[in-house]
Amino acid sequence: MANRISRITSFVEKRKLGFGVARLIMMSGVNVRSFGPNDPDPPDALRRLEQALPQLLTPQELKELLGLLSES
């Protein structure tokens, strides 16, 4: 099962390409590329990532992402 950070990174990359992932890294201070799909989610890193998402994604994209994350 994919961890949340990996799933968020994949979603952002599909929507915003590599530039969006780079912005997410800069805004959150979390090197999201270092997390594999089976790595545990560090709570602090996940919290910082979730705080940065509203600045990067549209409300519709956020809603879609939350739906995808709640499926697992």
C-alpha positions as CSV (number, residue, x, y, z in Angstrom):
1,M,0.0,0.0,0.0
2,A,1.3,3.4,-0.9
3,N,2.0,5.9,1.9
4,R,0.3,9.3,1.8
5,I,3.4,11.3,1.0
6,S,4.1,9.1,-2.0
7,R,0.5,9.3,-3.2
8,I,0.4,13.1,-2.8
9,T,3.6,13.4,-4.7
10,S,2.2,11.3,-7.5
11,F,-1.0,13.3,-7.7
12,V,0.9,16.6,-7.8
13,E,3.2,15.3,-10.5
14,K,0.3,14.3,-12.6
15,R,-1.4,17.7,-12.2
16,K,1.5,20.1,-11.9
17,L,4.4,18.2,-13.5
18,G,7.9,18.2,-12.0
19,F,7.7,22.0,-11.4
20,G,4.7,21.5,-9.0
21,V,6.7,18.8,-7.1
22,A,9.6,21.2,-6.8
23,R,7.3,23.9,-5.5
24,L,5.8,21.5,-3.0
25,I,9.3,20.6,-1.8
26,M,10.3,24.3,-1.4
27,M,7.0,25.2,0.3
28,S,6.9,22.3,2.8
29,G,10.6,21.8,3.3
30,V,10.1,18.0,2.8
31,N,12.0,16.1,0.2
32,V,9.0,14.2,-1.1
33,R,11.1,12.4,-3.7
34,S,13.0,10.5,-0.9
35,F,9.8,8.6,0.2
36,G,9.0,5.3,-1.5
37,P,5.6,3.8,-1.7
38,N,6.2,1.5,1.2
39,D,8.0,3.9,3.5
40,P,6.2,5.0,6.7
41,D,4.9,8.6,6.8
42,P,6.7,10.7,9.3
43,P,3.9,12.7,11.1
44,D,5.8,16.0,11.0
45,A,6.7,15.8,7.3
46,L,3.1,14.8,6.4
47,R,1.7,17.7,8.5
48,R,4.0,20.2,6.7
49,L,3.1,18.8,3.3
50,E,-0.6,19.0,4.0
51,Q,-0.2,22.6,5.1
52,A,1.5,23.5,1.8
53,L,-1.1,21.8,-0.5
54,P,-3.8,24.5,-0.4
55,Q,-1.2,27.0,-1.8
56,L,-0.4,24.7,-4.7
57,L,-3.6,23.0,-5.7
58,T,-7.0,24.4,-6.7
59,P,-9.9,23.7,-4.4
60,Q,-11.2,21.2,-7.0
61,E,-7.8,19.4,-7.1
62,L,-7.6,19.4,-3.3
63,K,-11.1,17.8,-3.1
64,E,-10.0,15.1,-5.7
65,L,-6.8,14.4,-3.8
66,L,-8.6,14.0,-0.5
67,G,-11.0,11.6,-2.2
68,L,-8.1,9.5,-3.5
69,L,-6.4,9.5,-0.1
70,S,-9.6,8.4,1.7
71,E,-10.0,5.4,-0.6
72,S,-7.2,3.5,1.1
